[in-house]
Amino acid sequence: MNRTKAYIFIILGIVIMVSIIIYFCLNNKNIVEVPKVEKSQISVTDSVKKETDSTAIFEDFVKDFNSHQEKNINKYIDADLGMIMYYHDGPYPIITALEEIGYEIDWLDIDLFENVKLEDFPEYLGDFKFSKTGFFVQKNQNNFLLKNFDNSYTSHPPSFFNKYKKLEKLCNFWAIGISKNQKKQFYFYFRLDQKKLTLLGLEVDRLNDVLFANPEASFIPFKNKNDIENYLRDHQLFLDKEQNATIDLAKKEIVYYDFPADNPFIFDHYEIGEIEENSSKIKSAEIIFYPNESKEDGFITYFSNKGGFLVYPMGVRPPYFYDVVKK
C-alpha cells in the first residue's frame, strides 16, 4: 500500500512539472524581443541637435574666423578661462595658453569652408583632397585631452596642464574645419552653453603629407635608398621658384634663407635616412647635407616620392619647396 502511494505521488509530480514547462513555453512565445539600439544607429546630426536646433552659431563662428580679424575671434575666448593652442613652428610642436589670439593670428591666415555640417568627419585622400569638405561639428567624447598634445619641445610642467585641465571638462563640442585649398585642417574645441559659444582649444593640424603632396607631380621610384640615390644621380638641380633658391648636387651648393646666392651652403656629402610613409600615397626620407666629415652643422631637408626637396618652415622662414629642374 505504501509503495502504491509513492508511485501515485511520483506520477502527480511528473504531471505538475510537465504542466509548468508547457505553461512557460506557451507564454514565452508571446514575448517580443526588443532590439538593441546600437550606438552607430544614432546619427551625429541627432546628437548635436539635442543641444542646438540650429547651425547658425557655428556658421557665425566660421565667418568670424575667416575675417582674420583678432577682435572677431577674441569674442569667443573667455580671458578668465584661457584657451589652449597647439601648432607646429617648423618641426617644433608648440603648446601655448592664450587670453586672446594676439600675434598667433598669423597661424590662422587661411580661409575655411563655411558650410557647417553636423556629420562625421571626412577622410583625407592625399594630394590635398578630402572625401568631403566643410566645417564638421560633433559632440565631444573625450576628444579634447591636453595629454594628447606633444609637450616634448615646450616642456610645460605638470602645473601648466593642471591649471587648464578644467577646459577638458567644459568642452562639449568639437569641430574640424577644412581649409579651402584643402592643405590644412583645424580642430576646434568648444563650450556651447545655450546660445553662447566659447573657444577652449584650437589645434592647427598639419596633414602628414601636406608639405610633400603635389597633385601636378608624378610619383618616382621610392622603395628603398637605392631608388633615391639613382634618382638624385640623374637629377642634379632643384629649384624653389618663389624663393629663387636652389639645391645643386653637381656644384654641392644650397641656396636658402640663411645661405643666399652670394654665400651658399657648401656641402661635402649627404646621408639618406629611413623612408617614412606619410600617408597611403606619400613617402619621404630625411636627407642631411654635411659640410665636412664631422657630421656637425648639417643642413636638414626632406625628399619625397614626388621627386622634390622640402625644408620645413621655421620662424620667419617660409617652407622651401625645391622641385626638380628637368633637363
C-alpha positions in Angstrom: 0.0 0.0 0.0 2.8 2.4 0.9 4.5 1.5 -2.3 1.4 2.3 -4.3 1.0 5.7 -2.7 4.6 6.5 -3.5 4.0 5.7 -7.2 0.9 8.0 -7.2 2.9 10.9 -5.7 5.7 10.4 -8.3 3.2 10.4 -11.2 1.5 13.5 -9.8 4.8 15.3 -9.5 5.7 14.5 -13.1 2.3 15.8 -14.3 2.8 19.0 -12.4 6.3 19.6 -13.7 5.2 19.0 -17.4 2.3 21.4 -16.9 4.6 24.1 -15.6 7.0 23.6 -18.5 4.2 23.8 -21.1 2.8 26.9 -19.5 6.1 28.8 -19.6 6.8 27.7 -23.2 3.5 29.0 -24.4 3.9 32.3 -22.6 7.4 32.9 -23.9 6.1 32.8 -27.4 4.2 36.0 -26.7 7.3 37.8 -25.5 8.5 40.2 -28.2 12.3 40.7 -28.0 13.1 44.5 -28.1 16.0 45.0 -30.5 19.1 46.7 -29.0 19.9 50.2 -30.5 23.5 50.3 -31.4 25.4 53.5 -31.0 26.1 53.6 -34.7 22.3 53.9 -35.4 22.2 57.3 -33.6 23.3 59.8 -36.1 25.7 62.6 -35.4 23.1 65.1 -36.5 20.6 63.9 -34.0 23.1 64.0 -31.1 24.1 67.6 -32.0 20.5 68.8 -32.4 19.8 67.7 -28.9 21.9 70.6 -27.8 21.1 73.1 -30.5 18.4 73.2 -33.2 20.4 75.4 -35.5 23.9 75.6 -37.1 23.7 79.3 -37.1 26.1 79.9 -34.2 28.8 77.7 -35.8 28.2 79.4 -39.1 28.8 82.8 -37.4 32.0 81.5 -35.9 33.4 80.3 -39.2 32.6 83.7 -40.8 34.4 85.4 -37.9 37.3 83.1 -38.2 37.6 83.8 -42.0 37.6 87.5 -41.3 41.1 87.1 -40.0 40.4 89.9 -37.5 41.6 89.5 -33.9 38.6 91.2 -32.4 36.2 88.8 -34.2 38.0 85.7 -32.9 38.7 87.1 -29.4 35.0 87.5 -28.6 34.8 83.7 -28.5 37.7 83.5 -25.9 37.0 83.8 -22.2 40.0 85.6 -20.8 39.4 84.1 -17.3 39.4 80.6 -18.6 42.1 81.0 -21.3 42.4 78.9 -24.4 44.9 76.3 -25.4 46.5 76.5 -28.9 48.6 73.8 -30.4 50.6 74.2 -33.7 54.0 73.4 -35.3 56.7 76.0 -35.8 58.6 74.1 -38.5 59.2 70.7 -36.9 58.7 72.0 -33.4 55.4 71.3 -31.6 54.2 74.3 -29.6 51.6 74.3 -26.8 50.6 77.7 -25.6 47.9 79.3 -23.4 46.2 82.4 -24.6 43.8 85.0 -23.3 43.4 86.5 -26.7 44.6 85.4 -30.1 47.3 88.1 -30.4 50.2 87.5 -32.7 49.1 83.9 -33.1 46.6 85.2 -35.7 49.4 84.6 -38.2 48.9 80.9 -37.9 45.2 81.3 -38.8 45.6 83.3 -42.0 43.7 80.9 -44.2 40.0 80.5 -45.2 37.9 77.6 -44.1 34.9 76.1 -45.9 31.9 77.8 -44.3 29.3 75.1 -44.9 28.6 73.7 -41.5 27.8 70.0 -41.4 26.6 68.1 -38.3 28.0 64.8 -39.5 31.0 62.5 -39.4 34.5 63.9 -40.2 35.9 63.4 -43.7 38.6 61.1 -44.8 41.8 62.6 -46.1 42.6 61.0 -49.5 46.0 62.5 -50.1 47.3 65.1 -52.6 45.2 67.9 -51.0 41.9 66.1 -51.3 39.3 65.2 -48.7 36.3 62.8 -49.2 34.1 65.8 -48.4 34.7 69.4 -47.4 33.1 71.8 -44.9 33.1 72.6 -41.2 32.2 69.4 -39.4 30.7 69.6 -35.9 30.3 66.7 -33.4 29.6 66.2 -29.7 32.8 65.9 -27.6 33.5 62.4 -26.4 36.8 62.8 -24.6 38.4 64.2 -27.8 39.9 67.2 -26.1 42.6 65.9 -23.9 45.7 68.0 -23.2 47.8 64.9 -22.7 47.4 64.2 -26.5 49.4 67.3 -27.4 53.1 66.8 -27.9 54.9 68.6 -25.0 58.4 67.4 -25.9 59.5 70.8 -27.2 57.7 73.3 -24.9 58.3 71.2 -21.8 55.5 72.6 -19.8 55.5 71.5 -16.1 52.6 69.4 -14.8 51.2 72.6 -13.1 50.5 74.0 -16.5 48.3 71.1 -17.5 46.6 71.0 -14.1 45.7 74.7 -14.4 44.0 74.2 -17.8 42.6 70.7 -17.1 39.2 72.3 -16.4 38.9 73.2 -20.1 38.6 69.5 -21.0 35.5 69.1 -18.7 33.9 72.3 -20.1 34.2 71.1 -23.7 31.0 69.6 -25.1 31.5 70.1 -28.8 34.4 69.9 -31.2 34.8 70.6 -34.9 37.1 70.1 -37.8 37.4 72.9 -40.3 38.9 72.2 -43.7 40.8 75.0 -45.5 39.6 75.9 -48.9 42.8 74.8 -50.5 42.5 71.5 -48.6 46.0 71.8 -47.4 45.2 72.3 -43.7 42.6 71.2 -41.1 41.9 72.9 -37.8 40.5 71.2 -34.7 38.3 73.5 -32.6 37.1 72.6 -29.1 34.1 74.5 -27.9 31.8 75.1 -24.9 28.2 75.6 -26.1 26.0 76.9 -23.3 22.6 78.0 -24.5 23.5 80.5 -27.3 27.0 81.3 -26.1 29.9 79.6 -27.9 33.3 79.7 -26.2 36.5 78.6 -27.8 38.5 76.4 -25.4 41.1 74.9 -27.6 42.5 75.1 -31.2 44.8 72.7 -32.9 46.3 73.8 -36.2 46.9 70.4 -37.7 49.5 69.6 -40.4 48.3 66.8 -42.6 51.0 64.2 -42.6 51.8 64.6 -46.2 50.7 68.2 -46.8 54.2 69.6 -47.3 55.1 66.8 -49.7 51.9 66.4 -51.7 51.7 67.8 -55.2 48.9 66.8 -57.5 50.7 68.0 -60.5 53.9 65.9 -59.9 54.3 62.3 -60.8 55.5 59.6 -58.3 59.0 58.4 -58.6 60.5 55.0 -57.6 60.8 55.1 -53.8 61.0 51.5 -52.4 64.5 51.9 -50.9 67.5 54.2 -50.6 69.0 52.9 -53.8 65.9 54.3 -55.7 66.6 57.7 -54.1 70.3 57.5 -55.0 69.5 56.6 -58.6 67.1 59.5 -58.9 69.5 62.0 -57.5 72.2 60.7 -59.7 70.1 61.5 -62.8 68.5 64.7 -61.4 71.1 67.2 -60.1 69.3 70.5 -59.9 66.3 71.5 -57.8 64.7 75.0 -57.7 62.3 76.8 -55.4 60.9 79.4 -57.9 59.2 81.5 -55.3 62.3 81.9 -53.1 64.7 81.8 -56.0 66.6 79.1 -54.1 68.4 76.0 -55.3 69.9 72.7 -54.3 72.6 72.0 -56.8 74.0 68.5 -56.3 76.6 68.9 -59.1 78.1 72.1 -57.5 77.3 70.8 -54.0 75.7 74.1 -53.1 72.4 75.0 -51.4 70.8 78.4 -51.5 68.4 79.1 -48.6 67.2 82.0 -46.4 70.3 81.7 -44.2 72.5 81.0 -47.2 71.8 83.4 -50.0 73.1 83.1 -53.6 76.3 85.0 -52.8 77.1 82.8 -49.8 75.6 79.4 -50.4 75.8 76.4 -48.1 78.6 74.2 -49.4 78.3 70.5 -48.6 80.8 67.7 -48.8 78.3 64.8 -48.7 74.8 63.8 -47.7 73.1 60.9 -45.9 69.7 59.5 -46.6 67.5 58.5 -43.6 64.8 55.8 -43.3 61.8 56.0 -45.6 58.7 57.2 -43.9 55.1 56.6 -45.0 53.3 60.0 -44.6 50.0 58.7 -46.0 48.7 56.0 -48.2 50.3 57.8 -51.1 53.2 59.9 -50.0 56.5 58.7 -48.7 59.5 60.8 -47.6 63.0 60.4 -46.3 65.2 62.8 -44.3 68.3 63.8 -46.3 71.0 65.7 -44.3 73.8 67.6 -46.2 77.1 67.8 -44.2 79.8 70.4 -44.8 82.5 68.0 -43.6 83.1 64.5 -42.3 82.4 65.5 -38.7 78.6 65.4 -39.3 78.1 68.7 -37.5 76.0 71.7 -38.6 74.2 69.6 -41.2 71.5 71.1 -43.4 68.3 69.1 -42.9 65.9 68.5 -45.8 63.2 66.0 -46.7 62.8 64.3 -50.0 59.5 62.8 -51.1 58.3 60.3 -53.7 57.0 63.3 -55.6 60.6 64.0 -56.6 61.3 67.2 -54.7 63.0 68.5 -51.6 61.3 70.3 -48.7 62.8 72.4 -45.9 60.3 72.9 -43.1 59.0 76.4 -42.3 60.7 77.9 -39.2 60.1 81.3 -37.5 60.1 83.9 -40.3 61.3 81.4 -42.8 58.6 80.0 -45.1 58.7 76.4 -46.3 61.1 75.9 -49.1 59.9 73.6 -52.0 62.8 72.6 -54.2 61.3 71.0 -57.3 63.4 69.1 -59.9 64.6 71.1 -62.9 64.2 68.7 -65.8 66.9 68.6 -68.4 
